[in-house]
Amino acid sequence: MRHLVPLGTLLLVFLACKPPASTPHASAAEIWASQVKEASAKSFETKPEKERLEYAQGFENGAAMVRKALDVGRQPFVLLPEDRAQAMTPKLLSVLPEGVSLETESLQIEMDAATGLRIWNWGSASGSAHSRGQKDGFAWALSHHGKSLVSPHQRPELPKRWLCWPHDSSSVELETATREVEVWWRQDALLWRSAGQGFPSQRRWRSADQGWKPRFVAIQEDVMWLDTADHGAVALDLETGLIRDLQPSPNPQGLEAKVEAEAAAEKARIDAMVKDFAPETAGQRWREQAYGPEAIATRQKLRSEAEKGIPEAMFHLALSLAGLDEPENLEASEWLRKAAEKGCVEAMSTLGAWHFEGRHVAKSEALARQWLEKAAKAGDADGKHMLTSLFENP
């Protein structure tokens, strides 16, 4: 006999087995807003009642900066550390809002070392409940949701080696093992082009008044240092052009003048050395020696002996006259021929070479062969070698 189950009991069992009604899922924006409100509420619990609303509005605004940056994939606003600016003064990353201007009287660090973000002074009520909330909201959102936007930078070390900027040049070239940089200075701007291994060249610039005029320059892996006329040593990030650090000048005043003087003296020494080895200089020096008192006295002595009929004196007199002015060249050819005719084998081979080249005598291969054959037959090694080289080799 079957047991009958009351209808009410079946209804209860059916309701118990039915899946619960679905509840709508919260959107990412709603979750974010909830998190912001919760964090804001915890932060202003200790604040006076009259400041809480203003603080909460600032907190939400500061958090929204980070959220918007995450949405568009750009870096957000950033705050200066307490030791670099007045407390609770908001800073701005990237492009300035319309109508906002910057103080330019003195330089300030523009890149936060903790985050690698750009820092600009921005107009806001310093010390107000809103600005305090904005600062706290920004810091909370960045630490909880913006880690992907944080790119810390090591504080650059002051270089130990500097290149003096030449006073007569508008640009200098610098390089490390992996990077090359060319820098230009104008009265209103600083421009540079940098290229790392395997990467295309990138160009950057920034406004720079006369106080930026470089005295010395140095390069590190991702930083360019300028020792400036008025601002001391300035470290510029090569990628962004932001000021990463400011230091007192490590180079004493007047050092550049000393360096430039030493460089000018070294250049003058090298230029003089090059000039000494230049053909025109060597030729001028030879002529000065050839017409000097000692050379003139030597030629007078040789002429005296040559006029006595000594072949060797005739030959050496011809060589001492050759290469001077035209009258001396003509006299040299006459003495050389006389020496060859008198049996000086050196004069024979030399006269043969002169005829072959047409130097101070008529150019004639027949006469050249004739005198070289005589020199070779007389046993002159030079004459034999020239005869073989010029006439007998195929």
C-alpha positions in Angstrom: 0.0 0.0 0.0 1.5 3.3 -1.1 2.0 6.1 1.4 0.3 9.4 0.4 2.4 12.6 0.8 0.5 15.7 1.5 0.4 18.4 -1.2 1.9 21.0 1.1 4.9 18.9 1.9 5.5 18.4 -1.9 5.4 22.2 -2.4 7.9 22.7 0.4 10.3 20.2 -1.1 9.9 21.8 -4.6 10.7 25.3 -3.2 13.7 23.9 -1.3 15.2 22.4 -4.5 14.7 25.5 -6.7 17.9 27.5 -7.3 18.0 30.9 -5.5 17.1 34.0 -7.5 20.2 35.6 -9.2 21.4 38.9 -7.9 22.9 41.4 -10.4 26.8 41.6 -10.3 28.4 44.9 -9.3 30.3 46.6 -12.2 34.0 47.5 -11.9 33.1 51.1 -11.5 30.7 50.4 -8.7 33.3 48.2 -7.0 35.9 51.0 -7.4 33.5 53.6 -6.0 32.7 51.3 -3.0 36.4 50.8 -2.3 37.1 54.5 -2.5 34.2 55.4 -0.1 35.3 52.7 2.4 39.0 53.9 2.3 37.8 57.5 2.6 35.6 56.8 5.5 38.4 55.1 7.4 40.6 58.1 6.7 38.3 60.8 7.9 37.0 59.1 11.0 39.4 61.3 13.1 38.6 64.5 11.2 36.3 67.2 12.5 32.7 66.8 11.4 32.7 70.1 9.4 35.7 68.9 7.3 34.6 65.4 6.5 32.5 66.2 3.4 35.3 68.4 1.9 37.9 65.8 2.7 35.8 63.0 1.2 35.4 65.0 -2.0 39.2 65.5 -2.2 39.8 61.9 -1.5 37.6 60.8 -4.3 39.2 63.3 -6.6 42.7 62.1 -5.8 41.7 58.5 -6.3 40.0 59.4 -9.6 43.3 60.7 -10.9 44.9 57.2 -10.7 41.7 55.5 -12.0 41.6 57.7 -15.1 45.3 57.1 -15.7 44.6 53.3 -15.5 41.7 53.6 -18.0 43.7 55.5 -20.6 47.0 53.8 -19.9 48.9 57.0 -18.9 50.7 58.0 -15.8 48.7 59.9 -13.3 49.2 63.0 -11.1 51.9 62.6 -8.4 52.7 64.4 -5.2 56.1 65.7 -4.1 57.6 64.0 -1.1 57.3 66.2 2.1 61.0 67.1 2.0 60.7 68.7 -1.4 57.7 70.9 -1.2 55.2 72.4 1.2 53.0 69.7 2.9 49.8 68.6 1.1 50.4 70.7 -2.1 49.1 68.7 -5.0 51.4 68.2 -8.0 50.5 67.5 -11.6 51.8 65.0 -14.0 52.1 65.6 -17.8 50.4 68.5 -19.6 49.4 71.5 -17.5 45.6 72.3 -17.3 44.5 75.4 -19.2 45.2 78.6 -17.3 47.7 77.1 -15.0 51.3 78.5 -15.0 54.5 77.3 -13.4 57.1 79.1 -11.3 60.3 79.5 -13.3 62.4 81.6 -11.0 64.4 78.6 -9.7 64.8 75.1 -10.8 63.1 72.2 -9.0 63.3 68.4 -9.3 60.6 67.4 -11.7 60.7 63.6 -11.4 59.7 61.7 -8.3 62.4 59.2 -7.4 59.9 56.9 -5.7 57.5 56.5 -8.7 59.4 57.9 -11.7 56.5 60.2 -12.4 56.7 63.8 -13.5 56.1 66.5 -10.9 54.6 70.0 -11.6 53.4 72.5 -9.1 49.6 72.9 -9.6 47.2 75.4 -8.2 45.3 74.1 -5.1 44.5 75.3 -1.6 47.5 74.2 0.4 46.5 72.7 3.7 42.7 72.7 3.0 40.6 69.6 3.9 40.1 69.0 0.2 43.8 69.1 -0.7 44.6 66.8 2.2 41.9 64.4 1.1 43.2 64.6 -2.5 46.7 63.7 -1.4 45.5 60.8 0.7 43.2 59.5 -2.1 45.9 59.7 -4.7 48.4 57.8 -2.4 45.8 55.1 -1.5 44.8 54.5 -5.1 48.4 54.4 -6.4 49.5 51.9 -3.7 46.4 49.6 -4.1 45.6 49.9 -7.8 48.3 51.7 -9.7 51.4 49.6 -9.2 51.6 49.0 -12.9 52.1 52.8 -13.3 55.0 53.0 -10.9 58.5 53.0 -12.4 61.1 53.8 -9.7 64.3 55.5 -10.7 67.6 55.3 -8.8 68.9 58.7 -7.8 71.7 59.5 -10.3 75.2 59.8 -8.9 77.2 62.9 -9.5 79.7 62.1 -12.3 83.4 62.0 -11.6 84.4 62.9 -15.2 83.1 65.9 -17.0 83.6 67.2 -20.5 84.3 71.0 -20.8 81.8 72.7 -23.1 83.9 74.6 -25.7 83.0 78.3 -25.7 83.2 78.4 -29.5 80.8 75.5 -30.1 77.1 75.1 -30.0 77.1 71.3 -29.6 79.1 68.4 -28.1 79.0 64.7 -28.6 79.0 62.2 -25.7 79.0 58.4 -25.5 79.0 55.5 -23.1 79.5 51.8 -23.9 75.9 51.5 -25.0 74.6 55.0 -25.8 75.5 58.0 -27.9 74.2 61.6 -27.3 74.6 64.8 -29.2 73.6 68.0 -27.3 72.9 71.5 -28.7 72.7 74.7 -26.6 70.9 77.8 -27.7 70.0 80.9 -25.7 66.4 79.8 -25.3 66.5 76.0 -25.5 68.5 72.8 -24.9 68.2 70.1 -27.5 69.6 66.6 -27.6 69.5 63.4 -29.7 70.2 60.1 -28.1 70.5 56.5 -29.4 71.1 53.3 -27.5 72.3 50.0 -29.0 69.6 48.5 -31.1 67.2 51.5 -30.7 66.5 54.3 -33.1 67.6 57.8 -32.4 65.3 59.9 -30.3 65.1 63.7 -30.1 64.2 65.8 -27.0 64.3 69.4 -26.1 63.3 71.8 -23.2 63.2 75.5 -22.7 66.3 76.8 -21.1 67.2 80.4 -20.3 70.7 81.9 -20.2 71.2 80.4 -16.8 71.2 77.0 -18.4 74.3 77.7 -20.4 76.5 74.7 -20.0 80.0 74.9 -18.4 80.6 71.1 -18.3 78.6 68.1 -19.5 78.6 64.4 -18.6 76.6 61.4 -19.7 75.4 58.3 -17.7 73.3 55.4 -18.9 69.9 57.2 -18.8 70.9 60.7 -17.4 72.6 63.7 -18.9 74.3 66.1 -16.4 74.9 69.7 -17.2 77.0 71.9 -14.9 75.2 75.2 -15.7 76.1 78.8 -15.3 73.5 79.7 -12.7 71.8 76.5 -11.6 74.7 74.2 -10.6 74.7 70.6 -11.7 71.4 69.5 -13.3 70.6 65.8 -14.0 68.2 65.5 -17.0 66.4 62.2 -17.7 67.3 61.4 -21.4 64.0 59.8 -22.1 61.7 62.5 -20.8 63.9 65.6 -20.4 62.7 65.9 -16.7 65.0 67.2 -14.0 65.9 64.2 -11.8 68.3 65.8 -9.5 70.0 69.1 -8.6 73.5 69.4 -7.0 76.0 72.2 -6.3 78.5 72.5 -9.1 81.5 70.1 -8.6 83.7 72.1 -10.9 85.4 75.2 -9.5 84.7 78.5 -11.2 87.4 79.3 -13.8 88.2 75.6 -14.4 86.7 75.7 -17.9 89.1 78.6 -18.9 92.0 76.5 -17.7 90.8 73.4 -19.5 90.2 75.4 -22.7 93.7 76.9 -22.5 95.3 73.5 -22.1 93.2 72.2 -25.0 94.2 75.2 -27.2 97.9 74.6 -26.4 97.7 71.0 -27.3 95.9 71.8 -30.5 98.6 74.3 -31.4 101.3 71.7 -30.7 99.6 69.2 -33.0 98.9 71.8 -35.7 102.6 72.7 -35.6 103.6 69.1 -35.9 101.3 68.5 -38.8 102.6 71.7 -40.5 106.2 70.5 -40.1 105.4 67.3 -42.0 103.4 69.0 -44.8 105.1 68.9 -48.2 105.1 72.6 -48.7 106.7 73.1 -45.3 109.3 70.5 -45.9 110.1 72.1 -49.3 110.4 75.5 -47.8 112.7 74.2 -45.0 114.9 72.5 -47.6 115.2 75.7 -49.7 116.1 77.7 -46.6 118.9 75.1 -45.9 120.0 75.0 -49.5 120.5 78.8 -49.6 121.9 79.0 -46.1 125.5 80.1 -45.5 126.7 76.5 -44.8 125.3 75.2 -48.1 126.7 78.1 -50.1 130.1 77.5 -48.6 129.9 73.8 -49.5 129.0 74.6 -53.1 131.9 77.1 -53.4 134.3 74.4 -52.2 132.9 71.8 -54.6 133.0 74.3 -57.6 136.6 75.0 -56.9 137.5 71.3 -57.0 135.2 70.7 -60.0 137.0 73.4 -62.0 140.2 71.5 -61.4 138.7 68.5 -63.2 137.8 66.2 -60.3 134.8 64.0 -61.5 133.5 63.2 -58.0 133.5 67.0 -57.2 131.6 67.6 -60.4 129.0 65.0 -59.5 128.4 66.3 -55.9 128.3 69.9 -57.2 125.6 68.9 -59.7 123.5 67.2 -56.9 123.9 70.3 -54.6 122.7 72.6 -57.4 119.7 70.4 -58.6 116.3 71.5 -57.4 117.2 75.1 -56.8 116.2 77.8 -59.3 116.4 77.5 -63.1 120.0 78.8 -63.5 121.3 76.4 -60.9 119.4 73.5 -62.5 121.0 74.2 -65.9 124.5 74.4 -64.2 123.7 71.1 -62.4 123.0 69.3 -65.7 126.3 70.6 -67.2 128.4 69.4 -64.3 126.6 66.1 -64.2 127.3 65.4 -67.9 131.0 66.4 -67.5 131.3 64.0 -64.5 129.8 61.2 -66.5 132.0 61.9 -69.5 135.0 61.7 -67.2 134.0 58.2 -66.1 132.1 58.8 -62.8 129.8 55.8 -62.7 127.4 57.4 -60.3 127.1 60.4 -62.6 126.4 58.0 -65.5 123.5 56.2 -63.8 122.1 59.6 -62.5 122.3 61.2 -65.9 120.5 58.2 -67.4 117.7 58.5 -64.8 117.5 62.3 -65.5 117.1 61.7 -69.2 114.4 59.0 -68.6 112.4 61.4 -66.4 113.3 64.6 -68.3 114.6 66.2 -65.1 116.8 69.2 -65.8 117.7 67.7 -69.2 115.9 66.7 -72.3 113.6 63.7 -71.9 115.1 60.8 -74.0 114.8 57.1 -73.5 117.6 56.5 -76.0 120.0 58.7 -74.0 118.7 57.2 -70.8 119.5 53.6 -72.1 122.9 54.7 -73.4 124.1 56.2 -70.1 122.6 53.3 -68.0 124.3 50.7 -70.2 127.6 52.6 -69.7 127.1 52.7 -65.9 126.2 49.0 -65.8 129.2 48.0 -68.0 131.4 50.1 -65.6 130.1 48.0 -62.7 127.6 50.4 -61.1 124.9 48.3 -59.3 122.3 51.1 -59.4 122.8 51.6 -63.1 122.4 47.9 -63.8 119.2 47.7 -61.7 117.6 50.7 -63.4 118.6 49.3 -66.9 116.9 46.0 -66.1 113.8 47.6 -64.5 113.2 50.2 -67.2 114.2 48.5 -70.4 114.7 44.7 -70.1 111.7 43.6 -67.9 108.6 42.8 -70.1 
